[in-house]
Amino acid sequence: MDLTTDHVRHVVPDPAQFAAGQKIAGVAGWKNLGRSTDGLWGEYSGSALYQVRVDLRDLATKCSCPSRRFPCKHGVALMLLATQSPEAVPEIAAPDWVEKWLATRNAKAEAQSAPESQESRDAKGPAQQAKRAEKRRALVSQGIDGLDLWLHDLVRDGLAGLEQRKSSFWEQQAGRLVDCQAPGLAARVRRLAYVPGSSPQWPEQLLAALGSLALLTETYRRLDTLDPPLQADVRSQIGWTLKEEEVAAHGDLVRDRWLVVGQWVEDDERLRTQRTWLIGAQSGRPALVLQFSVMGAPFGVPFIPGATIEATLAYWPSNFPLRAFMQQRHGTAERFVGRLPGVHAIEEFLTSVSDALASLPWLERFPCLLRDVIPAPASEGPWQIVDTTGSALPLSSGEHWPLLAMSGGHAIDLTGEWQGDALLPLG
């Protein structure tokens, strides 16, 4: 892949870390610089001599310095140096310490994509698995019985006064669900706490969220009557998740050249969540890759918005398959050239959202790719994007002057994440 400064910015979202790398991105202090098709490397003389390497296939980095930041400032500097002074980084044979690291990463990726052996599956004990699953089902049913009673009491007493409720009102119910091994339901209850008083329309929003929760508990009670894909969705919403190796064995595998159309990172105390949206060039299928990072560790698979990569994705079983992970990569990332895919009419996009919700009522996010839309501030309420027919969609809360400045008031192609009531612009 042709490395650019924009690529580096995307893998280094922290401006302070990017600035620290810029300070040492000159040739001074560096020696034994080099690059190959897959790697980039060099040695930096700081308080000690640090060996720095970059995997050009996904921009993962490794450095011998003691920093716990990923990438560290030396990794940032090496990538910037290669983009700003490519003549200083010749294409030569990689030294052993680079070759070994790249080979280890290749072996790990191949091992993760290899199918699980029958001996390994047998060793896990199907009888023990069935016993644990039955115990969990009993606990989840107990938790749902308590949740239904709580929901009935909440609706019977009315929504008035919920703005004054302390956070413990919601947290206690969420804690009971965690104890009953239903973390997905617990997360939904915790999100309810932020609705009362959040807007003039909060009673309607809360009632809709309570209805969605009630639909989920009622559907779980009829789980055995559902088709397998919808069963998988309900279990997932409850918090009964599949591991990646199980998804690879039972999910839908799709090989394509995937365009990375958008990415968003959320920080929640010690946990960072990254959502990456992909679109298949041949299949046209959307995919959502979720990755998590604890204590500043790097995300497992770096994705660069605006790049394309040949890969096989494994989709989680679902009535509307959307979430996926990279089961196997087949090449290096390349810069996308051409016009983004998408639709011209907002009405056409909303129709696709309706079709998705008909298949999966608990879908909370949906990729949006629109062509020829104009961002516009509203005299009252949120910003909007307007299509050529005059139809509009509200943008997420906040100011969007940079988006308007980039468009110059003219029509642009926009990618974003539809969140049910507003669009979060991503690119």
Buried (B, 14 or more C-beta within 10 A) or exposed (E): BEBBEEBBBBBBEEEEBBEBBBEBBBBEBBEEBBBBEBBBBBBBEEEEEBBBBBBBBBBBBBBBBEBEBBBBBBBBBBBBBBBEBEEEBEEEEBBEEBBEBBEEBBEEBEEBBEEEEEEEBEEEEEEEEEEEEEEBBEBBBBBBEBBBEBBEEBEEEEBEEBEEEEEEEBBEBBBBBBEBBBBBBBBBBBBBBEBBEEEEEBBEBBEBBBEBBBEBBEBBEEEEEBEEBBBBBBBBBBBBEBEBBBBBBEBBBBBBBBBBBBBBEEEEEEEBBBBBBBBBBEBEBBBBBEBEBEEEEBBBBBBBBBBBBBBBBBBBBBBBBBBBBBBBBEEBBBBBEEEBBBBBBBEEBBEBBEEBBEBBBBBEBBBBBBBBBBBBEEEEEBBBBBBEEEBBBBBBEEEBEEBBEEBEEEBBBBBBBBEEEBBBBBB
